[in-house]
Amino acid sequence: MTISFHTLGCKLNFAESSAIGKELISRGHQRATQNQSADVCVVNTCSVTDAADHKGRQLINRLRRENPNATIIVTGCYAQLKPQEIAQITGVDYVLGNDEKFQIPQIIDQIESDHLLKRQDTFVKTSPIREINAFHPCISSTDRTRCFLKIQDGCNYFCTYCTIPMARGKSRNATIADTVALAQQAINNGMKEIVLTGVNIGDFGRSTKESFYDLIKALDQLEGEVRYRISSIEPNLLSDEIIDFVAHSRHFAPHFHIPLQSGSDTILKIMKRHYDTALFQERIDHIKSVMPKAFIGVDVMVGLRGETPELFEECRAFVSQLNVSQLHVFTYSERANTRMLDIDYIVPAKERKRRSDILHEISAQKLAAFYAEHKGEPAIVLWEGRVKGTAKVGTEEFDKQEGSKSLMSGFTENYIKLTAPYDKTKINTFERVKI
């Protein structure tokens, strides 16, 4: 059968979609090309915000119009949290929870065997989140250069604004041995960059009595021309020990993504976060002391309930002085069944946008300054593929050939995107360049 996959949200979702797609291909099915009608459309959804839910509904409706005879299977966090809401969308045939998504290959085999595409009624199956104990190791394989390695799932933190524990369940992981074996498989298949991903990756080892620090030490021992990136890691779980190891490792990139969420200690307490701004500042200072050129991305949320103008100003002032490379700004939206709804003070939608715009401008300034700081510096870039357009940041060779219509792009170890004239022989290779 011809299958089209559509994934929304986080790197974890992409890793899972890729793994399921790979199994379907191994069973004799094929991926639909861009302009090809599909027999089955699989939608792996996100539900981190109301906007994510809205994107999911829009995508489902578009797929129904473009593939009127296809079986539509919806899974992911939106499906886990609001299965009946999705079941009411015209054209949806299956709604599967986060644990059930790994049964998709068997379901598609059954659809093919029964010669049944459109159902008369919508099949809905989601497991109670407290009963989910299984960990499904995954690694994406659709990109020639970079892959996402799922090392952990679930979260035992219950922040007042967040539904992820209700959608993903408790923290769990595979063993270090099994995780390293997956990484070795990716290296053997020619992957040059592996991104460690999960819901709360710093909590790795909770279900196997191991630790994230032990995992990265084991991964660093693997041979091969490869580099690792650590995706989002909680500041209270990013120890000095981990930072120092990355600074002196063979394969780990000087690149961190750390959720701050708010620069106000009052708001952090309302959010039930596990750190304060002083600890966060310590983490940033330590990274920069041992890796001055490290890229640091920071998540910040604005417009939460309880965020008075004075508390937002605390946040703005704190993030303004942080020595980081970029802010990933999120606008708060109310989520059902979260304790944040108990807070009386509500920030109007227009004011939420204004605050978001302020932090986006701060982010743009920080990123421009980070890029400018590295102009003329040597770097190692991993070339990924052909791109269209021109580059804001290039290499010396690019400057000599500015105007070339055929370009390739790639990222340096500290996540600076570079562009150069396209050279097929350099794709998926590392090159030492001057920025």
N, C-alpha and C positions, 0 to 999 in steps of 0.2 A: 504494500500500500504506500501511497505517497503522503508524507507527513510534513507539516509545517510547524515549526516551533517559534513561539513568541514569548520572550522573557522580559519581565519588568523588575526593577528594583536592584538588589545588591549583587555583589560578586558571588555570594553563596548560591543564589538562585541560578546564576549563569553556569556555575560548576555543576549543579544538579541537573539542569536541562541538558547540558552537554553529555553528561554520563548516561542519562536516559536515552538521548538520541543515539549515542554510540551503541547501546544495547539493541535498539530498534534496527539499526543498520546491520548489526551482526545476525539478526533474525531474518534478514532478507528484505526489509522495508527500505524505502529511500526518502531522502529529504526533498521536498518540493523546491524547485528553482524559483527565482524571484517572481516571474510572470506566469507560473504554473498553478493551476487549481489543485487544491489538496483534497485527498480523501479524508484526512483527519487533521484538525487544527488543535494544537496543544497550547494553552495559555498558562504560563507560570507567573502568578500575580504577586504583587507587593501590597502591603496595607499599612505602611509606616505613617501615612497621613491621609486625610480626606482626598487630597489631590491624587494620591496613588490609587485609591479606590476608583476615582473618577476616570483615570487613565485606563484602568482595567476594563471598566464598563464600555468605554469608547472603543477600545481595541476589540472586545468581543463582538460589538455591534458591527464594526467594520468588517471583521472576518466573516460574519454571517452574510453580509451583503456580497462580499467578493467570492465566497465559497458556499452558495446556498444549499448544496447537497452534501456538504462535509459534516462528519461527526465533530462536534466541538467539545473538547475536554478542558475544564478549567480547574487549576490546582494552585498551590502556593498559600501565602499567608492570608490573603483576602478570602480564599475559599475555606480556609480553616476557621477564620473568625466569623464569617457571615455566609455560610453555605446556602441558607434558604433565600437570602437576598439575591445571590447569583443564580439560583435555580429558577427564579422568576423571570430572568432575562430570556427573551424569546430566542430559540435556537440552540440553547445550551443543552447538551445531552448528558454530560457527566460532570459532577462537582466532587473533587477528591481533595482530602486534607493533605497536610504536609507529609504525613507518614504514608498515606495511600498513593502519593504521586509515584512512588517506586514500583507500583503495580501497573503502571501505564503500559509497559510492553506486553504484559499478559492480557490486559483488556483489549489492546489493539489486535493482538493475535486472535482473540475471541470474536471481535467484530468482523475480521476477515473470514474466519471460519464459518460464522453464521450468515455471512453476506448481508449484514445489517448495518446500515449507516445511521440514518436518523431514527431516534427512539420516539416512541409515543409519549413517554413520560421521562422526566429528568432523573437520572440515577445519582443519588447523593450518599457519600460515605466519608465521614470524618471521625477519627478516633478521639476520645476525650484526651485532652492534652496532658493530663496528669498520668495517663496510662502509657504514654509513649516513652519507651526506654531504648529503642533501637537506634544505633548510629549507622548511617549509610555513607561510607567513604566515597568521595567523588573527586574527579579531576577533569577540568574542561580540556577539550582537545580540538576545538574548531579553529583556533588561531595557530598559525605556524610558529609563532615566536614566543608568545606569552600564554601561560595557563594559570588557572586558579585552582589551588589545592585546598579542598575543604578539610580542615584539621579539627573542627569542633562545631557543635550545634547547640542551640538552646542557651538559656540565660537564667541564673538564679538571682539576679538583681531584679527588684520590682520597683523601678523608678516610677514616680507618680504619673508621668505623662505618656508612658510607653506600653504598647500592647504586645511587644515581641515575645515576652515569656508566655503569653496566652496563645501565641501563634506557633511558637517553636518548641515550647516545653523546657524541661530542665537541662542544665549543662551536661554534655556528654561528649565523648570522643573515642577514637580508636586508639590502639597502643602506639607508642613511638615506633616500634618495629614495623607495624603495618603502614604507618604514615610515611616512614622513610622509604619503604618498598614502593609506594605509589610515586614518590618523588623520583626515585631511581628509574622507574618505568618512563616517566615524562622525559628525563634526561636522555635515556636510551632512544626515545622517539624523536630526539632533536630539539626539544624545547630549551630555550636559552634563558628564559626568565620565568620563575615560579612565584606566584603571589599567595602567601598563606592567608586563608580566609576562614571566616566563621562568624558566629553571632557575638561571642565574647572570647576571642582567641587567647587572651592572657590567662583565662581560666582553664586552659588545656591541662589535662591530667587529672581533673577532679574525679572522673569515673574509672581511672586506671592507676591511681596512686603514683602518677608521674608529674612532670612539670613542663611548662612552656620553655623554660631555660634549658632543660635537658633535651627537649625536642630540637631547638635551634642548634645546639652543640652537635647533635647527631646528624642533622641535615648538612651542616658545614663540613662534615668529614667526607661527604660523597665526592667522588672524583668527577671531573667533567667541566666544560666551559659553560658555567651557569651562574646566574645570580638570583638571589631571593629578595623579595620585598615583604615586609610585615604590613598587613592591612590594619585597619582600625584596632587599637589596643587601649584599654582603659588606663588612665594615668596612675591609678593606685596599684595596677598590676605590672606597669612598666618600671621594673626595678633598675637601680643603678647597675646591678650585675648584668642585666640584659643589655642595657645601653653600652656598657664597657665592652661586652662581648662583640656586639655588632661593630663597634669602632675598630676592633682588631681582627675581625673574622676574615676568612678567605672569600666568602661568597655573598655575604649580606650587604645590601645596598644601604647607604646612609640616607634613609628615607623613612619618616615616621608619620603616621596619621593618628592623631590623638583627640578623642572627644572631650572638649571643655564643657560645652552646652551653655554655660553662663559664666560671665566674669564677675558675678555678684555672689558672695557667700550666702546671702539671705535666700536667693533664688536656688542655689545649689542645695540648700537644706530643704526647701519646699519640694524640689525635684527628687529628694532622697538619694542624691549622688554620694559616692563613697570617698570623697576627697574635698579639699577646699582650694581656693586660689593660691594659697601659699605653697601647697604641695605641687600644684600644677606648674607654678613658676620655677620651683626647684627642678622639675623634670626637664623643662625647656632649657634652663641654664646649664644643666649637666650635659645634655645632648650637645649643645653648642660649645661647651668647654672641651669635649673630646672629639667632636666632629663639626668644626666651624662651618663647613660647606653643606651640612645636611639640609635636606628639604624637610620641612615640618608643616603638614596640613592640620588644621584644627576645625572641628565641628563646633558651631555655635547656633543656639536656637533663640529666637526673639519672639516677643509677644505672648509669653506664657501667662497664665493666670497668676496674679500676684506681682507681676513685673511693673511696678509703678514707674513713673518717669525718672525718679531718683535712682531706682535700682537699675534701670536700663543705662543710665549715665555711668553708674559704677561698672557695668559690663563694658560699655564702649571705651571707657578710660583704660580698663585693664587690658583688653585685646589690642588697643592702639599701641601700647608700649611693649607687647610681647614680641620677642625676636623670632617670629615665625614667617613662613613663606606664603601661606595662603589660608584664607578662611573659607569653610564650607558652611554657608549660612542657610538655615532652615527656618521657615515661619511656622510657629506653633499652630496646630489645629486640634480641636477637641476630639478625643477618641473615647468611644463608649467603654464603660466599665473600668475607667482609670480614676485613681484618687485625685488627680488634678482637678476634676470636675467639682470637688468639694470646696475649692478656693473661690471666694466671692469676687475678688477684684478681676474684672475682665477687660482686656485691652481691645479696643475697637479694631476691626479689620483694617481700616485705613491707616491707623497708627502702627499696626503690625507691619504693614508694607513700608511705611516711612522708616521704621527702625531697620528693617531688612535692607533697604536701599543704602542706609548709612553704613552698615557693616560690609555690604558688597563693595562700596567705594573704598573702605579701608583695606579690604582684601585685594582689590585691584592695585592699589598703591604698593602694598607689600610684595605682591608677585612681580610687579614691574621693577621694584628695587632689587629683589632677589636675582632676577634675570640680568639686570644691568651690572650687578656686582660680579657676575661670572663672565662677562664679555671679555674675550681675550684669554680666558683660562683654558688649560688643557682639560680634556674630559674623555671618557670612554662611552661611546654611544652604541646602542644596539639598534640597528636599522630594521624597521618592521615591514614597510611596504610602500606602495605608491600612493601619493596624495595629489590633490588638485589645489591650485592657488599658489600664493606666495607665502614666504616665511617671515615672521617677525624676528625670529632668532635663527641664525644659520651657522654655517662654518665658513672658514676662510675660502674654501673651494667654491662654496655657494656664492659668496660675494663676487667672485671672479666671473661667475656665469649667471648673474642675476637676470631674470627674464626667461630662463629656461622653463618651458611649459610642463616638462616631465620631472616631477619631484618625488623624493622619498622622505619619510620622516622616521624618527626614532627618539628614544629617551636616553639621557645620560644616567649614570648611577644615582645622581641626586635629582632625578625627575625633571630635568629641563628638556623640553621638546625642541629638537633640532630638525632642520630641513636641509637637504642637499640635492644636487642633480641626481636623478634616478639612475641606479646602477644595479641591474638584476643580480650580479654576482655578489653584491654586498648584503642582500636581504637575508635576515636571520644570522648576521655576523656582527661581532664587536669590532669597532674601529676607534683608534685613538685620534682625536681631532682637536682643533682649537675652536672654541665657541666664537 
